[in-house]
Amino acid sequence: MYNHVNCNDQKHVHEITGITRVFQECEGCHNHRFCTVSGEAISIPGKNDHYHEVKFRTDFADGHYHEFYGKSSGAIDVGGGKHVHFAKSFTDMEDGHKHEFQVASLIDSPTDFKNK
């Protein structure tokens, strides 16, 4: 992931920031925050669509952190030639529990206001 050889061929990426659902089944009820940049766009065979690999490590809270590695949904059109992606899943298991999260990416090229 994230190992592209030729920068001229680089495909777009998305910023992703979110927060996990509060884990309440222990003494220390807590949640975690995360922020990352997706991997480059990956075409979905047979469709005019793509997804992104998503990898992050949460902040350190209640004496531990969590990690996630997975992928986003396909592109969700938001108008003006722009799109976002959605992901809903669980972090890995740490300290005897995992956290659910759902997040939408930020748009690609947010400062490009050209209407495509």
Buried (B, 14 or more C-beta within 10 A) or exposed (E): EEEEEEEEEEEEBBEBEBBBBEBEEEEEEBBBEBEBBBBBBBEEEEEEEBBBBBBBBBEEBBEBBBEBEEBBBBBEEEEEEBBBBEBEBBBEEBBEBBBEBEBBBBBBEEEEEEEE
